[in-house]
């Protein structure tokens, strides 16, 4: 059954771009987890969303450019570049590969492998 999980993964990123963390939460299972290669280890989704919310005053805008996306069964893997703009006009790019695992129609796990490419 095709549940268009590829489009759901993209929708999740668009919600992050608009800082709508509560809408992101509704797209995920109650026990959803997040892993990031920044050394923090695995986190509950709610913990990760609180951390992202605390960064909002430091970011004027976020925009994801998805460069490639693959999906199979209940999994989506995509390459992307996150463009950030800060209140002082600073710009940066974060290159990443992001993995989404779905349980039914909801995201159950997110993994992100990222590195900052530097300021522009």
ABEGO torsion letter per residue (X at the ends): XBAGAAAAAAAAAAAAAAGBAAAAAAABBAABBBBBAAGAEBBBAAAAAAAAAAAAAABABBBBBBABBBBBEABBBBBBBBBBBBAAGBBBBBBBBBBBBBBEABBABBBBBBBBAEBX
